[in-house]
């Protein structure tokens, strides 16, 4: 799968929500992956970015969250802002109890910065191996103990085909780890089936060991099909079967790094309905699991 290559890759804006989802999300359902995006000069873009997105304001985000029927949400600092977490943290802080945050920092970040992010509602740090502007895997062992001190987890945006080589490093960390977007794994039949099978087996082992989570998100990034991205359903169902208590869902709004936007945010939730037709299992993924992972009110450890 190809990725954007630089600042001259201009993204399309997300489509507005024009219809209700195919199923009604339960109360306090959580969209565990989205972004808000500012614009220069108030919110500069890093030079080493992989794409240039349009603005995605907090008001637009909250309207999208409501349109999807989500009571809660998680905002992740977008790669084009580098380690400038201001817009994400300000948005989360303004909606404490409803929103949580995932920040991006450098390995030498000051403790007082991390403490301020925690106070704002941040619950994790993200490492990014796919798009320019993020902190890479070289910071894994340096940032893990700093997350552990605050009860946070680490979120990894990685090429899932590299998971077998990373399995021991991930398993040895003193914190829980969340794998973004089902590991960005390619669909079957792309000439990488043996490597893909080994990566899926590794992810299943990590999930079953009880310290790794996976986001059922970004199906459109892992697919060669149009919505409902049927070539991703089997993988998502396999991950849910492996560890239903360690899966969460995210819309990935505003769907950055897309030159065209052939789908709506509602399609991403409808996809989850196809992955998990059972209402009780969906409740677990949309309500119970996020409450534990992001420490929302009512969440219980376990």
Buried (B, 14 or more C-beta within 10 A) or exposed (E): EEBBEEBEBEBBBBBEBEEEBBBEBBEBBBBBBBBBBBEEEEBEBBEBBBBBBEEBBBEBBBEBBEBBBBBBBBBBBBBBBBBBBEBBBBBBBEBEEBBBBBBBBEEEBEEEBBEBBBEBBBBBBBBBBBBBBBBEBEBBEEBBEBBBEBEBBBBBBBBBBBBBEBBEEBBEBEBBBBBBBBBBBBBBEEEBEEBBEBBBBBBBBBBEEEBBBBBBBBBBBBBEEEBBBBBBBEBBBEBBEBBBBBBBBBBBBBBBBBEEBEBBBBBBBBBBBBBBEEEEBBBBBBBBBBBBBBBBEEBEEE
